Amino acid sequence: MSLDIKRMCDRCGEEIPECDKYFHIEVSLRINNLKSERGMCKVDPSRQENLDICEKCKNELNVFIYGVVEIE
């Protein structure tokens, strides 16, 4: 009896091949509180997600955030 575990990209849904690069990111909602110290944010734990994304989706995310593509 064997157990076959496949890792899937949480963005595009494609399978991430074994021994291939993937990236783990934590996404959370941060709430600014004007009454607390300047620059302090509160994290809402009910709106926190752990995501695994493939390298192609990571490059698309970099373009969206920074406007650059990672050079291979």
RODO-578593 format. One line per field, with one value per residue (C-alpha): y, z, x. Coordinates in nm, 2 decimals, always signed. Layout:
# residues N
py <- Y, ... $
pz <- Z, ... $
px <- X, ... $
//
This chain:
# residues 72
py <- +0.00, +0.34, +0.70, +0.93, +1.29, +1.56, +1.93, +2.16, +2.53, +2.73, +2.99, +2.81, +2.46, +2.28, +2.00, +2.10, +1.82, +1.64, +1.80, +2.11, +2.47, +2.59, +2.88, +2.90, +3.23, +3.34, +3.59, +3.78, +4.07, +4.35, +4.61, +4.95, +5.09, +5.46, +5.45, +5.23, +5.32, +5.46, +5.18, +4.91, +4.67, +4.39, +4.07, +3.91, +3.53, +3.43, +3.59, +3.42, +3.17, +2.96, +2.92, +2.71, +2.86, +2.73, +2.92, +3.05, +3.20, +3.34, +3.53, +3.67, +3.78, +3.96, +4.14, +4.25, +4.37, +4.50, +4.53, +4.30, +3.95, +3.72, +3.63, +3.26 $
pz <- +0.00, -0.10, -0.05, -0.35, -0.24, -0.51, -0.45, -0.64, -0.71, -0.51, -0.78, -1.11, -0.99, -1.18, -1.03, -0.91, -1.02, -0.75, -0.69, -0.87, -0.73, -0.55, -0.31, +0.02, +0.11, +0.41, +0.32, +0.60, +0.65, +0.85, +1.02, +1.10, +1.44, +1.46, +1.84, +1.89, +1.83, +1.49, +1.24, +1.44, +1.27, +1.40, +1.21, +1.17, +1.23, +1.08, +0.74, +0.72, +0.45, +0.37, +0.00, -0.22, -0.57, -0.87, -1.02, -1.31, -1.07, -0.85, -1.15, -1.24, -0.87, -0.89, -1.21, -1.04, -0.72, -0.84, -1.22, -1.29, -1.41, -1.23, -1.48, -1.49 $
px <- +0.00, +0.14, +0.03, +0.05, +0.05, +0.03, +0.09, -0.14, -0.10, -0.36, -0.39, -0.40, -0.49, -0.22, -0.01, +0.33, +0.57, +0.77, +1.11, +1.00, +1.01, +0.71, +0.66, +0.47, +0.32, +0.10, -0.17, -0.35, -0.57, -0.41, -0.62, -0.48, -0.59, -0.56, -0.59, -0.28, +0.08, +0.17, +0.25, +0.09, -0.15, -0.37, -0.39, -0.73, -0.66, -0.99, -0.89, -0.54, -0.45, -0.14, -0.09, +0.14, +0.19, +0.39, +0.68, +0.48, +0.22, +0.50, +0.64, +0.30, +0.26, +0.60, +0.49, +0.17, +0.34, +0.68, +0.63, +0.93, +0.98, +1.23, +1.51, +1.59 $
//
